[in-house]
Every structure is written in structure tokens, then in C-alpha cells.
Amino acid sequence: MNYKGRILTLFYWIKSKKSAILFIVIIFLLMSLSFALGYITARDLTKVPIIIQKNSK
């Protein structure tokens, strides 16, 4: 099979599986968004707390 034939075969395969590919892309984007939001939240919650000590003078 030549170069153009492979591209056409790939194009028709993608066209026939468009809904499945779109579903996978949406799931991937949602998972990435969920991970990013969890990472940002965890980074904000793990800051070192301020400790106030009593001076003994």
C-alpha cells in the first residue's frame, strides 16, 4: 500500500469511529481537569501552618 492509500485508510477509519474517538477524548480531558483541580487544591492545603509561641520574658 502506498503513502496516499495509508492516509485514506486512516482517514476512513477515523471517520467511521468518530463517536468513539470523541468519547475517549472527552473522558481524557475530564480526567486531566480532575487531576489538575486535585493537584491545585492539595498544594494549597499543605502549606506550613503559622505557629505562635509564647515569649517567656
GIRAMO-V631736 format. One line per field, one symbol per residue. ss: DSSP state (~ for helix, > for strand, _ for the rest). psi: psi as a letter, one per 40 degrees, with the letter a starting at -180 (. if undefined). burial: # if it has 24 or more other ideal C-beta (glycine too) atoms within 12 Angstrom, else .. A space follows every 10 residues. Layout:
ss: ???
psi: ???
burial: ???
This chain:
ss: __~~~~~~~~ ~~~~~~_~~~ ~~~~~~~~~~ ~~~~~~~~~~ ~~~~~_____ _______
psi: hidddddddd ddddddfddd dddddddddd dddddddddd ddddefihih hhihhf.
burial: .......... .......... .......... .......... .......... .......
